[in-house]
Amino acid sequence: MATAVQATPTPAHELIYRPGELPKLRSNYGRHLDQDTVGWMRETPIDTPLPEMRRRFEEEGYIFVKNLLPRSDVLDMRRAYFEHLSPTGILAPGTDPVEGIFNPLADPVAHHGNGGRDLPEDEEKVQKLISAHTHPAYLNFLSHPTLHTFVRDFMAWKSDILIKRTLLRHNVPQGFSTGIHYDKIFLRAGEADFLTAWVPIGDCKAEGGGLMYLENSTDVGKAMEEDFNSRAKELSPEERINGFNVNMARDGQLSHDAVELTSAIQEGVHGGERMKRRWLVGDYEAGDVVFHNPYMIHGAVKNEDPNGRIRLSTDLRFYEEGSELDERWMRDVWRPGDGL
């Protein structure tokens, strides 16, 4: 009988760094990141053995799974979303909704899809953002059996729970997008750890507004959370779990300037081991999913897609059934002013 040979994993740095191939990238504010402070995320093929996937997740805080979902299912969701939003004038005239090409004559500020910050003044546009979260195509997408099966297998859970308040967001070119944060900030009421799935709904190049992850930042996120909890001891229980309490920034984010935040972390201002950490980015394709832990620091790249493509994505949080989850996120779908 032949003896099985176990492949030796390629070191992480050899898989996530391809010098000279990255475009210029920046966050909402601040200058573009220097090339030596940016790297490629490690890509994990869907047929990678689960033990290796778990090892990567444990060591790196995230796992970028390629081709997890059927591409056609993801693009069907993208088409449905932009057909739903098309009455707002967000799409370039004469373009196919599945392409999601931004109308160059439209005001980016009037088409934010970020949720609680800087919502459109037009109430009809706000209602379109809200109702997108209960659109039949989206609800069907959330129950995709391939995604739920993978989560249970990857986490070794018997059953999973997807929290009701998901975040379906678009990011128009040159618009304001997600700031830099770690997810535990906003889900402090539950004692159990959760798994976040960031699902790009359509192709998204590195400069197209997708997520970037601060390399090896789980320890920094945990140190920040310990500091915030220490300073929150005098707050009421309700205030202590609030992501917008007096110890936090106005919108709960750590920063909107990746260069500034990186410098502060490297100087030891925000805790964690002093070391040089890069921002890791990816060329995302429809069907890819990135999973990360509650303390991994991440935020969106400024959408500077040369073709005017709108980034569309959803943030999903999974708990193991029976664990102590954040019940606030189970009350309803996202609505402006819900305090979360």
Disulfide bonds with the S-S distance in Angstrom:
none
